[in-house]
Amino acid sequence: MTLLDNTTTTPAVPAVSSDERAERLREAGTAWSERIAADQTSAHLTYRVSGSGSGSVASEIVAGKHRFLVDEPAALAGDDVAASPVEYALAALISCQIVVYRLYANALGIRVDDISIKAEGDLDARKLFGIEEGVRAGFGAVRLVVTVDGPETEERYQQLKDAVDAHCPVLDLFANPTPVAVILEKA
């Protein structure tokens, strides 16, 4: 991630043992279950992110207390100072998958010592540039390769994959139509 102050360092993620991770996941799951049981409406979350144009085609994004840049490579008129929007979309999918794999591994008692994911997305730029209206503007296909390390059987990891595929919010965004309302305002 490229920070807005133009440093090239990535924030460090604190080291967490598997026992600490399991306890945090258990506590979070318990807290959410109790909160939702007490008030079903507490399960409905609204996320807010804002952005503004910067440079040639870059965007400065604010998501809660986090600030980051999104840009395009020079071939797409960008300055290539950050990952592109579609790369961030794939990154969002990967990171959500990792969270949900860890969450459901813990819930199902399936040991995952390590997890890594690679993503590829195929995009036909003809729609972006108005050359061919008959193709899709977004990804035509996305492929994930999830690699888990641990002592479980292939069958147990398949059970975990099935649970993740059924419950991952960002996978749902990719796999299913989501209503989007766009309002244009003149400044």
C-alpha positions as YAML, in Angstrom:
chain: A
units: angstrom
residues:
- id: 1
  name: MET
  ca: [0.00, 0.00, 0.00]
- id: 2
  name: THR
  ca: [1.29, 3.46, -0.82]
- id: 3
  name: LEU
  ca: [0.55, 5.99, 1.89]
- id: 4
  name: LEU
  ca: [-0.48, 9.55, 1.07]
- id: 5
  name: ASP
  ca: [2.69, 10.99, 2.61]
- id: 6
  name: ASN
  ca: [4.54, 9.25, -0.26]
- id: 7
  name: THR
  ca: [6.58, 6.96, 1.97]
- id: 8
  name: THR
  ca: [7.29, 3.57, 0.48]
- id: 9
  name: THR
  ca: [6.88, 1.56, 3.66]
- id: 10
  name: THR
  ca: [3.96, -0.66, 4.46]
- id: 11
  name: PRO
  ca: [2.49, -0.50, 7.97]
- id: 12
  name: ALA
  ca: [3.68, -3.44, 10.02]
- id: 13
  name: VAL
  ca: [1.10, -6.01, 11.04]
- id: 14
  name: PRO
  ca: [1.69, -7.16, 14.61]
- id: 15
  name: ALA
  ca: [2.82, -10.75, 14.99]
- id: 16
  name: VAL
  ca: [0.07, -12.90, 16.48]
- id: 17
  name: SER
  ca: [0.40, -16.50, 17.61]
- id: 18
  name: SER
  ca: [-2.15, -19.07, 16.47]
- id: 19
  name: ASP
  ca: [-3.47, -19.25, 20.02]
- id: 20
  name: GLU
  ca: [-3.89, -15.46, 20.15]
- id: 21
  name: ARG
  ca: [-5.60, -15.49, 16.75]
- id: 22
  name: ALA
  ca: [-7.97, -18.27, 17.84]
- id: 23
  name: GLU
  ca: [-8.86, -16.38, 21.02]
- id: 24
  name: ARG
  ca: [-9.48, -13.12, 19.13]
- id: 25
  name: LEU
  ca: [-11.65, -14.93, 16.59]
- id: 26
  name: ARG
  ca: [-13.57, -16.70, 19.35]
- id: 27
  name: GLU
  ca: [-14.12, -13.46, 21.28]
- id: 28
  name: ALA
  ca: [-15.22, -11.59, 18.16]
- id: 29
  name: GLY
  ca: [-17.60, -14.39, 17.15]
- id: 30
  name: THR
  ca: [-19.08, -14.56, 20.63]
- id: 31
  name: ALA
  ca: [-19.48, -10.78, 20.87]
- id: 32
  name: TRP
  ca: [-21.18, -10.57, 17.46]
- id: 33
  name: SER
  ca: [-23.46, -13.52, 18.19]
- id: 34
  name: GLU
  ca: [-24.56, -11.95, 21.47]
- id: 35
  name: ARG
  ca: [-24.99, -8.50, 19.89]
- id: 36
  name: ILE
  ca: [-27.09, -9.87, 17.02]
- id: 37
  name: ALA
  ca: [-29.15, -12.10, 19.33]
- id: 38
  name: ALA
  ca: [-30.00, -9.04, 21.43]
- id: 39
  name: ASP
  ca: [-30.77, -6.84, 18.41]
- id: 40
  name: GLN
  ca: [-31.02, -8.22, 14.88]
- id: 41
  name: THR
  ca: [-30.55, -4.74, 13.40]
- id: 42
  name: SER
  ca: [-27.01, -4.61, 14.77]
- id: 43
  name: ALA
  ca: [-26.05, -7.09, 12.04]
- id: 44
  name: HIS
  ca: [-26.70, -4.44, 9.37]
- id: 45
  name: LEU
  ca: [-23.47, -2.54, 8.73]
- id: 46
  name: THR
  ca: [-22.87, 0.43, 6.48]
- id: 47
  name: TYR
  ca: [-19.33, 1.09, 5.33]
- id: 48
  name: ARG
  ca: [-18.31, 4.56, 4.17]
- id: 49
  name: VAL
  ca: [-15.31, 5.38, 2.01]
- id: 50
  name: SER
  ca: [-14.54, 8.63, 0.22]
- id: 51
  name: GLY
  ca: [-12.11, 9.65, -2.45]
- id: 52
  name: SER
  ca: [-10.92, 12.56, -4.53]
- id: 53
  name: GLY
  ca: [-8.92, 12.89, -7.72]
- id: 54
  name: SER
  ca: [-5.17, 13.49, -7.56]
- id: 55
  name: GLY
  ca: [-2.43, 13.70, -10.18]
- id: 56
  name: SER
  ca: [-3.30, 12.45, -13.64]
- id: 57
  name: VAL
  ca: [-5.88, 9.77, -12.78]
- id: 58
  name: ALA
  ca: [-5.00, 8.76, -9.20]
- id: 59
  name: SER
  ca: [-7.45, 8.80, -6.30]
- id: 60
  name: GLU
  ca: [-6.79, 9.65, -2.66]
- id: 61
  name: ILE
  ca: [-9.01, 7.34, -0.63]
- id: 62
  name: VAL
  ca: [-10.10, 7.68, 3.00]
- id: 63
  name: ALA
  ca: [-11.58, 4.60, 4.67]
- id: 64
  name: GLY
  ca: [-12.14, 5.23, 8.37]
- id: 65
  name: LYS
  ca: [-8.76, 6.14, 9.84]
- id: 66
  name: HIS
  ca: [-6.90, 4.74, 6.81]
- id: 67
  name: ARG
  ca: [-5.69, 6.78, 3.85]
- id: 68
  name: PHE
  ca: [-4.25, 5.33, 0.66]
- id: 69
  name: LEU
  ca: [-3.72, 5.99, -3.03]
- id: 70
  name: VAL
  ca: [-5.13, 4.19, -6.03]
- id: 71
  name: ASP
  ca: [-3.62, 4.86, -9.47]
- id: 72
  name: GLU
  ca: [-3.17, 3.38, -12.91]
- id: 73
  name: PRO
  ca: [-0.02, 2.41, -14.78]
- id: 74
  name: ALA
  ca: [1.38, 4.86, -17.35]
- id: 75
  name: ALA
  ca: [-0.25, 2.87, -20.18]
- id: 76
  name: LEU
  ca: [-3.63, 3.87, -18.70]
- id: 77
  name: ALA
  ca: [-2.64, 7.56, -18.20]
- id: 78
  name: GLY
  ca: [-1.55, 7.07, -14.59]
- id: 79
  name: ASP
  ca: [1.60, 7.87, -12.68]
- id: 80
  name: ASP
  ca: [1.88, 4.27, -11.39]
- id: 81
  name: VAL
  ca: [2.33, 5.39, -7.77]
- id: 82
  name: ALA
  ca: [-0.10, 2.80, -6.40]
- id: 83
  name: ALA
  ca: [-2.05, -0.31, -7.36]
- id: 84
  name: SER
  ca: [-4.92, 0.12, -9.82]
- id: 85
  name: PRO
  ca: [-8.61, -0.04, -8.91]
- id: 86
  name: VAL
  ca: [-8.95, -3.55, -10.32]
- id: 87
  name: GLU
  ca: [-5.83, -4.69, -8.43]
- id: 88
  name: TYR
  ca: [-7.38, -3.31, -5.23]
- id: 89
  name: ALA
  ca: [-10.58, -5.20, -6.08]
- id: 90
  name: LEU
  ca: [-8.60, -8.44, -6.32]
- id: 91
  name: ALA
  ca: [-6.72, -7.50, -3.14]
- id: 92
  name: ALA
  ca: [-10.04, -6.94, -1.36]
- id: 93
  name: LEU
  ca: [-11.17, -10.40, -2.47]
- id: 94
  name: ILE
  ca: [-7.93, -12.02, -1.29]
- id: 95
  name: SER
  ca: [-7.94, -10.26, 2.08]
- id: 96
  name: CYS
  ca: [-11.60, -11.06, 2.74]
- id: 97
  name: GLN
  ca: [-10.99, -14.69, 1.83]
- id: 98
  name: ILE
  ca: [-8.09, -14.86, 4.30]
- id: 99
  name: VAL
  ca: [-10.25, -13.38, 7.07]
- id: 100
  name: VAL
  ca: [-13.12, -15.76, 6.40]
- id: 101
  name: TYR
  ca: [-10.81, -18.78, 6.07]
- id: 102
  name: ARG
  ca: [-9.38, -17.99, 9.49]
- id: 103
  name: LEU
  ca: [-12.82, -17.31, 10.96]
- id: 104
  name: TYR
  ca: [-14.35, -20.56, 9.72]
- id: 105
  name: ALA
  ca: [-11.24, -22.65, 10.38]
- id: 106
  name: ASN
  ca: [-11.55, -21.56, 13.99]
- id: 107
  name: ALA
  ca: [-15.32, -22.14, 14.10]
- id: 108
  name: LEU
  ca: [-15.07, -25.59, 12.50]
- id: 109
  name: GLY
  ca: [-12.00, -26.69, 14.47]
- id: 110
  name: ILE
  ca: [-9.92, -27.01, 11.31]
- id: 111
  name: ARG
  ca: [-6.25, -26.20, 11.82]
- id: 112
  name: VAL
  ca: [-4.72, -23.82, 9.29]
- id: 113
  name: ASP
  ca: [-1.07, -23.10, 10.02]
- id: 114
  name: ASP
  ca: [-0.66, -20.71, 7.10]
- id: 115
  name: ILE
  ca: [-2.70, -19.42, 4.18]
- id: 116
  name: SER
  ca: [-1.80, -17.61, 0.98]
- id: 117
  name: ILE
  ca: [-3.94, -16.72, -2.00]
- id: 118
  name: LYS
  ca: [-3.15, -15.71, -5.56]
- id: 119
  name: ALA
  ca: [-5.74, -14.02, -7.76]
- id: 120
  name: GLU
  ca: [-6.01, -13.37, -11.47]
- id: 121
  name: GLY
  ca: [-8.70, -11.39, -13.21]
- id: 122
  name: ASP
  ca: [-9.28, -11.09, -16.95]
- id: 123
  name: LEU
  ca: [-10.42, -7.68, -18.16]
- id: 124
  name: ASP
  ca: [-11.20, -6.71, -21.76]
- id: 125
  name: ALA
  ca: [-10.12, -3.04, -22.11]
- id: 126
  name: ARG
  ca: [-12.17, -2.52, -25.28]
- id: 127
  name: LYS
  ca: [-15.24, -1.57, -23.20]
- id: 128
  name: LEU
  ca: [-13.20, 0.84, -21.03]
- id: 129
  name: PHE
  ca: [-12.03, 2.73, -24.12]
- id: 130
  name: GLY
  ca: [-15.41, 2.64, -25.91]
- id: 131
  name: ILE
  ca: [-14.14, 0.39, -28.69]
- id: 132
  name: GLU
  ca: [-16.57, -2.50, -28.17]
- id: 133
  name: GLU
  ca: [-19.80, -2.05, -26.25]
- id: 134
  name: GLY
  ca: [-20.68, -5.75, -26.44]
- id: 135
  name: VAL
  ca: [-18.05, -6.84, -23.88]
- id: 136
  name: ARG
  ca: [-18.16, -6.48, -20.13]
- id: 137
  name: ALA
  ca: [-16.39, -3.47, -18.52]
- id: 138
  name: GLY
  ca: [-15.36, -5.48, -15.46]
- id: 139
  name: PHE
  ca: [-13.64, -8.79, -15.05]
- id: 140
  name: GLY
  ca: [-14.86, -11.49, -17.39]
- id: 141
  name: ALA
  ca: [-13.35, -14.14, -15.13]
- id: 142
  name: VAL
  ca: [-11.54, -14.27, -11.80]
- id: 143
  name: ARG
  ca: [-9.45, -17.18, -10.58]
- id: 144
  name: LEU
  ca: [-8.21, -17.78, -7.03]
- id: 145
  name: VAL
  ca: [-5.62, -20.28, -5.91]
- id: 146
  name: VAL
  ca: [-5.87, -20.77, -2.15]
- id: 147
  name: THR
  ca: [-2.95, -22.55, -0.50]
- id: 148
  name: VAL
  ca: [-3.43, -23.76, 3.05]
- id: 149
  name: ASP
  ca: [-0.78, -25.37, 5.19]
- id: 150
  name: GLY
  ca: [-1.72, -27.61, 8.06]
- id: 151
  name: PRO
  ca: [-2.27, -31.19, 9.23]
- id: 152
  name: GLU
  ca: [-5.88, -31.65, 8.13]
- id: 153
  name: THR
  ca: [-7.15, -33.95, 5.38]
- id: 154
  name: GLU
  ca: [-8.06, -32.72, 1.92]
- id: 155
  name: GLU
  ca: [-11.70, -33.43, 2.83]
- id: 156
  name: ARG
  ca: [-11.55, -31.14, 5.89]
- id: 157
  name: TYR
  ca: [-9.99, -28.32, 3.85]
- id: 158
  name: GLN
  ca: [-12.69, -28.78, 1.21]
- id: 159
  name: GLN
  ca: [-15.29, -28.44, 3.98]
- id: 160
  name: LEU
  ca: [-13.56, -25.21, 5.00]
- id: 161
  name: LYS
  ca: [-13.51, -23.94, 1.40]
- id: 162
  name: ASP
  ca: [-17.24, -24.63, 1.06]
- id: 163
  name: ALA
  ca: [-17.97, -22.65, 4.25]
- id: 164
  name: VAL
  ca: [-15.79, -19.75, 3.08]
- id: 165
  name: ASP
  ca: [-17.36, -19.68, -0.38]
- id: 166
  name: ALA
  ca: [-20.80, -19.51, 1.22]
- id: 167
  name: HIS
  ca: [-19.92, -16.72, 3.69]
- id: 168
  name: CYS
  ca: [-17.24, -14.43, 2.18]
- id: 169
  name: PRO
  ca: [-18.76, -10.95, 1.65]
- id: 170
  name: VAL
  ca: [-16.33, -9.85, -1.07]
- id: 171
  name: LEU
  ca: [-16.64, -13.15, -2.95]
- id: 172
  name: ASP
  ca: [-20.39, -12.49, -2.86]
- id: 173
  name: LEU
  ca: [-19.78, -9.05, -4.43]
- id: 174
  name: PHE
  ca: [-17.84, -10.66, -7.27]
- id: 175
  name: ALA
  ca: [-20.20, -13.60, -7.78]
- id: 176
  name: ASN
  ca: [-23.59, -11.89, -7.56]
- id: 177
  name: PRO
  ca: [-25.16, -8.68, -8.87]
- id: 178
  name: THR
  ca: [-25.22, -5.91, -6.27]
- id: 179
  name: PRO
  ca: [-27.59, -2.96, -6.66]
- id: 180
  name: VAL
  ca: [-25.56, 0.24, -7.03]
- id: 181
  name: ALA
  ca: [-27.07, 3.72, -7.06]
- id: 182
  name: VAL
  ca: [-24.94, 6.54, -8.50]
- id: 183
  name: ILE
  ca: [-25.93, 10.15, -7.89]
- id: 184
  name: LEU
  ca: [-24.08, 12.86, -9.81]
- id: 185
  name: GLU
  ca: [-23.83, 16.22, -8.03]
- id: 186
  name: LYS
  ca: [-22.48, 19.43, -9.49]
- id: 187
  name: ALA
  ca: [-20.15, 21.29, -7.13]
...
